[in-house]
């Protein structure tokens, strides 16, 4: 029995063409954003009066012919403004924190840069579709790790010490007087170093199984002057050997773990009886419908899932306080609730 083909709607086709071309244009524009970021073009526009292509090229030591094309692309995308009367370009003040402020927690340049490793890793991902095998965190294009650090570190700088740690009852006091802390899945160590700078009486260790990231973290620690109280160790989340931690943190890494259940069980065994685990993750969901509806909001720093867990003094069970936070500013002072559930295994084994 044949099934009638669905009716063909030319208007829907035209709408789809426009949407697809818009997406392709966004891909092309992303490469221009990376160029503008690397060459300091956005910063030059942010720090100046309106500039012509010649003036911007002179200010940044670049060639005007290329700058002219770059400006045209950015103006067409709506990232910068163009005044045809004076043939000058400006970066809107609202776009400065997105493109020209390296300390802004809404800086988008790292997200644009994420496209490079994604495209570079495409052959591996395509092959994984056929084999069903995973792709280790250490198997990605090297640019992934620097982009990941850049995406998250400003949010940590804005909220980790000011909001998230104070939201954990009793933890800030321990850190001020001297606590032992582990940062599991530490990457380039930005979160670990921030805590070490804020709490000089405590001792910190960052774990990550990606050796180049640990090397970068060690260099950053030395540059920050906190090597006396911070160590970085190459170890996965299931194989680090130290125990008796007062405080263990996992920042934006649990969702990438190959076996998060096993990692969290190992963390539990590494904590003191009254120790605390803090998990910070994008505020997402496993439900397909809700994920599709909220795909644009999942990874923004404004919406995070904040979980505080600690070992009960009387049992080995996890006790938890979980709460979505906006900018990390809503503090949870509830009493511990029931045993927490843990997500099913995904990709990354840290």
N, C-alpha and C positions, 0 to 999 in steps of 0.2 A: 504494500500500500504506500503510494508516494505521498510525500508531505509538501504542501504548497510552500513555495519560497515566500519569506516575509516581504511585504511591499517595500519598494525602493523609494526613498524620500530624497530628492535632490537637495532640498534645503538642509537636511541633516548632513549630507555629504559636504556641502560647502562650509557648514559650521565646523565639521571635523577637520577639513583642510586648513581652515584658519587657526584652529586650536593646535594642530600638529606643527604648522609653520611657526607659530608663536613659540612652541617648545624648542624647535630647531634654532630659532633666533636666540633664545635664551642660552642654549649651549654655546653658540658662537660668541655671544656677549660675555659668557663666563671666562673665556680665554682672555678677552680684553680686560676684564676686571683683574685677573692675575697679573697681566702686564702692567696695568696702572698701579697696582699695589707694589710690585717689585721696583718700579722706577720712581716711586714717590710722586706720581702725577696727581693723585687725589689730595695728598698733603699740600702740594704746591698750590692747587686750586683753593684749598680750604684756608690757606694762610694769606691769600692775596685778594686784591681788587679783581674785577672781571679781566680775564686774559684772552688775548688772541692766540691762535696756534703758534705764531712766531714767538710770542712772549713766553708761552709755556715751554716751548722747546728750548729757548735760551735759558730759562730758569732751571730746567732739569737736565741740561746737557744732552739733549736728544735731538734727533733730526725732525725738522718741521713737517716734512712730507708724511712721515709716519704719524706724527702727532695729529695732523689734520684729519687723517682717517680715523684715528682713535677717538678724537673728540666727536666726530660725526656719529660713530657707533654709540657712544655713551649718551649723546643728546637724543638720538633716536630711541634708545632704551628708556629714556626718562631719568637716567641716573644723574645727569648734569643739565643745567639750563643753558640755552643759547639765545642771545639777543641779536637778531638779524640787523638791527639798526647800526650796531657798533661792531658786529661780527666777533663778539666776545662770549666767553663761556664762564660759568660759575658753578660751584658745588653748593647746592642748597644747604643751609645750616642744619636742616633735619637729617641730611644724609652724611654729615660729618662723622657722627658716632658709628655709622654703619660701614664707612669706607676709609676714614682718615684718622681715626683715633685708636692707636694701638692698645690703649688701656680700657676701652669701652667694652662693657659686657655684652653689647649687641653688635659688636664688630662682625661683619659678614664675610670678610676676606678669607678666613679659614674655611668656611663652608664652600665658597666658590673653589678654593684650592682642593677640596675633597674630590672634585670631579676628575682631577688628574690621575690619582691612584685607582679610581673606579674604572676609568677607561683602560688604564694599563693592565688591570687585573681581569678584564673581560674574558680573555682566552681561558684562564683558570676557572672562572665562574661558569662559563659555557660547558667546559669539560665536566665540572662537578654536577651539572644538571643531568649529564648522561650516566655518570658513575654512581652518583649519590654520596660520594665521599665529601668530607668536610674540607675547608680551607683554613689552615692554622693562622692565627693572628700574626705569627712570624713569617708567613709566606706572602704577605701583601707587598705591593710596591712601597719602597721606603718613604715616599712622600705622605703616606697615610698617617704615620706616627707624628710627624711635625704638624700636620693639619689638625689631627685630633687634639693635640695639646693646645694649639692655638684657639680651637673652637671653645674649649672648656675653661682654660686657665683664668680668663678674666671674670667669669662667673664665680669661680672659687675665690678669687681675690676680693670680690665684692661681698660675698655672703658666708663663706666658710667660717671665718673667725667672728664676724659681726653678728651672724644670725643662726647658722646651723648648729654650731657647737653650744652656744648658750641655750638653745632649745632642748638640749639633752640634760636632764636634771642630774646634777652632781658631777658632771664630766668636766666642766670648765674649772671647778675647784681642784680636781685631781691634776689637771694639766698645769695649773699655776704652781702647785706645790711639788710636782714631780711624778710623772706617770710614764709607763712604757706603752708605746703606741706602734701599731703596724698599719701600713697603708698597702693593702693587697691589690695588685693590678695597678701599680703606681704610674706606669708609663714613664714620662719624662720627669716625674717627681714634683710637678708644680704644687699639687695639694700638700705633699709631705713637707716641702720647703716652707710653704705658707704657715703651716702649723708650728714648725720648728722656730721660725722667726717670732711668732706670737707667744710661744710658751718655752722660753729658754731653759727652764728647770726640768723639762721632760726629755726623754730619749725616744728617737723615732727610727724606724726601719721601713724602707719601702721594698716591696717584692714585685718582681715582674719576670716572666720567663723569657722576655724578648731582650737579649743581651745588648743590642745597640741602644735601646731605650734606657737601660740601666746605665750605660756609659754616658749618655746625654744627661741623665739625672745627676750622676756624680759630678760632672762638670758644672752643672747649674748650682749644685749645692756648694761647691767650692767658691763659685763666683758670688753667691749670696752670703758667704761667711758663716755657714751653719754646719760645716763638716764635723765640728766637735760634738754635735748631738744628733746627727743624721747619718745613717748608713743606707746604702742601696745594695741589694743582694739579688743575684740572678736565681730565681726559684719560682716554681709554679705555685698556684694557690692550694695545691694538695700536697706539696712536698717541702715547704719551708719547715724548719725544725724547731725554731724557738717557741717558747710557751710562756704562760703567765703574763699575758698582756692585759693591761687595764682597759685598753681601748683599741678596737680594730675598725678600719674604715675601708669601704669599697666605693669608689667614685666612678659612676658611669661605666662600669665594666662588667657587672654581673650578667647583663643581658647578652654579652658577647662570649660568655664562658661556655666551653664545650660540655662541662658537667657541673652546673652551679650547685646542685644538691651536695655533691661530694666536696666541693670547695667550702661551702658553708658549714658542713659537718666538721671539716678539718679546722676551720676557724673557731668553731665552738670549743673544740678540744684545746685550742691554743689560748683561750681566755682564762683569766682568773675566775673563781666562782661568782664574783660579783662584777665581772667585766662586761663591757658594752660593745656591740657592733653597730656601726652606723652605715646605712646604705643610701646612696643618692643616685637616683635613676630618672630618665625621662618619664614623664607621667603618661604612660601608654597603657594599652590593654591587649589581651590575647584575642578578643572578639573581633572577627573580620569586619563586621559592619561598623562598629564604633571606630576601629582603626582607620578604615577608609574615610570616614567622616571627619576624623581629627588628624589626618596624616600631616597637614601643614603645621599643627601645633605640637606634635609629639616631641620634637627635638629643640623647641625654643627654650631658652633659659628661664622664661617666665613661668613655665609650668613644670614642676618637678615632683617626683614622688619621694617623700622623706620617710625613712623607716628607722626606728630605733629599736634594737633588740638587746636583751641582756640575759645572761644565765641566771636562773633562779638559784638562790642560796641553798634551797632544800632539794631541788631536783636538777636534772640535766636538761630539762625542757627549755625551749626558747620562750621568752615572754616578750611581747611586742607592743609598740605604739606606732601606728602607721597613719600618716596624714599627708594629703597633697598640700604643697606650699607654693605660693606665688612669690617669686624672688626670695624664697627662703625666709620670709619675714613673719609668717604666722607660726607661733611657737606652740608646741604640744606639751601640756603639763598634765595630761591624763595619767591615771594609774595604769600599769601594765595590763593588757588585755589577754586574750587566750593565745594558745600556741599559734605561731604564724605558719602560713603555707609558703611553699617555695616553688618558683617556676620550674617547668620541665627543661631538660637539657637543650641547649642551643648549640653555639658554634665554638666559642673560645675557651681554651684551657689555659688559664693564667697560672 
